[in-house]
Amino acid sequence: MAVYSFSQIQVYKQCPLKYRYQYIEKIPVDIPEKSPDLVLWSAVHEALDYLYKQVNMMHTPSMQQVLEKFMEYFDREWDDELCKLAEGMTREHYTRRGEVYLTTYYDTYAPFDQAKIVMTEGRIIFTLDTDKQLK
C-alpha cells in the first residue's frame, strides 16, 4: 500500500505534473534548503505544536510563552546565508508576521477548550481504490 504525506497530496493538488517530477521520476530541483517563509512557517508550526501539547496536559501557556517558543525556533533555524531576503524585506518582517499570526490565532481560540486534542501530528492511512469509480 502506498503512503502519501500531506505535502505530497498538496503538491499533487497544486500540479499533478510537479508531483510526477518530484515523487515519481525524482528529478532533483535546485531549491535552497531554507527560505525565509519556510523558517517562518516552521517556527509558527512549532509554537502551535507546543501550545497544543501543553493544552492536552491541562495547562494553557500564556501568549508570551507561545511567542518565546516561536522565537527560540526561529532564531535557531534562521541562517543569513541560506535565507535570501526579497528586496526591502528584513528578518524582522518575518518575526513580526509570525507574532501577528500567533497572536491572532491565540486571541481567536483561547481558552482552547472547544475540542479535545487527540494528537498534534499523526499518520492517517487509507486505501485509494483506483479500480472503482465513485458514484
N, C-alpha and C positions, 0 to 999 in steps of 0.2 A: 504494500500500500504506500502510495506517495504521501509525503508530508510537506505541507506548504506553510511557510511562515506568513505572518501578517504583511511583512514587507514584500514578499513575493506576490501576494494577492494584490497589493496596492500597485506594484509595478505592472502587473497584467492589466488591471483596470485602467491604468494610465495609458498603456500602449502594449498590445499583445506582441508586437514585433520587438520592442525593447525587452520584454520578458524572454522571448525566444533567444535573442542575442546574449542576454545576461545569464540566464539559468539553464538553457538547453545547450546552446553552442559554446557557452562560457568564453565569449570574446572579451578579452581584457579591455577595460575602459580606463583612460588616463584621467582619474579624478583625484584631487588632493585628498589625503586621508582625513583631514579636518577642514571644516569650513566654519565661519562664524555662526551660521544658522544651525549647523549640526551641534556645535558646542552648546549654543543657547537651548535648543530643544532637548538635548540630553540632560542638561542641568535642570530644566523645568521638570522633566520626567523624574529625575532622581529626587527632587524636592517633593513632588506629589507622591512618589512611592514611599518616601519617609513619612509623610503626613498620614497616609492611609495605613501603614504598618502600625503607627502609633495609635491611631483611632481604633484599629482592630484589637489593640491591647488595652482598650478603655482609657486611653489618655489622648487628649487633643492638644497638640503642641500649639504654642502661640504663633501668630503670623510672623513675628520676629524670628522664631526658631526655624520656621519653614524657609524664610529668606536666607538665614545663615547657612542652611544645608545647600540651598541653591548656589550661594556664593562660594562655599567650600568646593563644590564640584566644578563650578565654572572656573575658578582660579586654578584648580588642579589640572584641568583639561585644556585651558587656553594656551596657545602657543603662537607667539607673534610671527614666527617664521612660516608656520603652516596655515594660519588663519589670515588669509589675504582679505583685506577690507576694501569694500567698494569706495569710490571717491566720496569724500565728505562724511564717511562713517567712522566712528571710533569704537573702541572696546566698550566704552561707557554707554553707547547707544544700545548695545546688546544687553548689558546688565540691566539697564533701565527697562527695556522691553520685558525681560524676564520678571522683574519686580512688578511691573504693571500686570502681566498675565497672572502671576501667582496671587497678587493682592485681589484682583478682580475675582478669581476663582474662589479664594478663601472667603471673601465677603459674600459671595453668592451662595455658597454651600454650607458655611458654618451654621450650626454646630456639628455637621456631618453625621446626623442621626436619621437621615432619610432612608437608608438601606443598610442591611447587614453586609459587611465586607467579607466575601468568601476568599478572594485572592486578589493580589495586585498584578500578578503576572501568572499566566498559566497556559498550558498547551491544550488546545481543543482539537480533537481528532475526529474526522468524519470521512466517509467514503464518497467519492464522486462517481456516480454510476453513469458512465458515458454510453452504455448500451440502451438505456431507456430515456425517452424524451419526456419532459414534464408536460402535463396536460393542463 
